[in-house]
């Protein structure tokens, strides 16, 4: 029976979620781990214990994401954006100026 990498996605997601505590970042880390598993299988060297291997790679991917600049973006409060005054005609320049003023430095 050949190994189906995407069947281990929930295992990788749970392992990554223990490290990053963010569903979005855990999803990214688990997809990176699945990608590495797929590459390993295509190269002809599948791991002996795929579940343990994918857990380790997912945790390492999650740590790499935390160290990278990708994880350091900050979210904006969407209520502020929704309550922003809209200009007549919807001039994008005026709206983007308002967003820039309200972004955290």
Phi, psi and omega in degrees: 000119180288151181284129177258104187302320185288349175288342180264007181301317178298324179295315180295320180297314180297321179294319180290325181294331177293334182270311190266336180060021177229124182300323181292313180291325177294322178296317178298315180296320181291324177292324175296320179295319178296321178299315180295324176295318179298316179298317179298320179292321179291331178282353177090015179232067178292149181291153179291321179239089187300322182293315179295320180297314183292326176297314181296315181293322179294319177296317179295322177294321178296318177296321179295323178294320179296326179283340184277167178289338184300326184274354186265010177284146182251142177277158178253150177289115185289341177293323177296320180292319181292328182269009180294141177293134180264138181272154178294133180086351176063045181296118182297329182296317180292320180293320180291330176295319179297318180296316179299322180294328185264359177285145176291143181295000000 
